[in-house]
Amino acid sequence: MYVCNCFGVTEDQVKKHAEGGACTPRQIASACKAGTDCGSCVRRIQALLGRGACPRRELVEQGEAAVALAPQSPQVELPEAA
């Protein structure tokens, strides 16, 4: 069944992107454009995503700061300006 008529995205495609780690309608939109034109499918996408297991969502709901969970990159020292 089609979820997004504007871009021809099906429920199965949305579910596949969700299995691949897309946890929000915005992440689904980045993966396949669904929800980026008229927007009428966004609520259906939200319903398909539900409140299932999404590691990032669970951490946010527990009150953890997402920034604290981001991988830390080594600090690079810049040369001093002359």
Secondary structure, 3 states (H helix, E strand, C coil): CEEECCCCEEHHHHHHHHHCCCCCHHHHHHHHCCCCCCCCCHHHHHHHHCCCCCHHHHHHHCCCCHHHHCCCCCCCCCCCCC
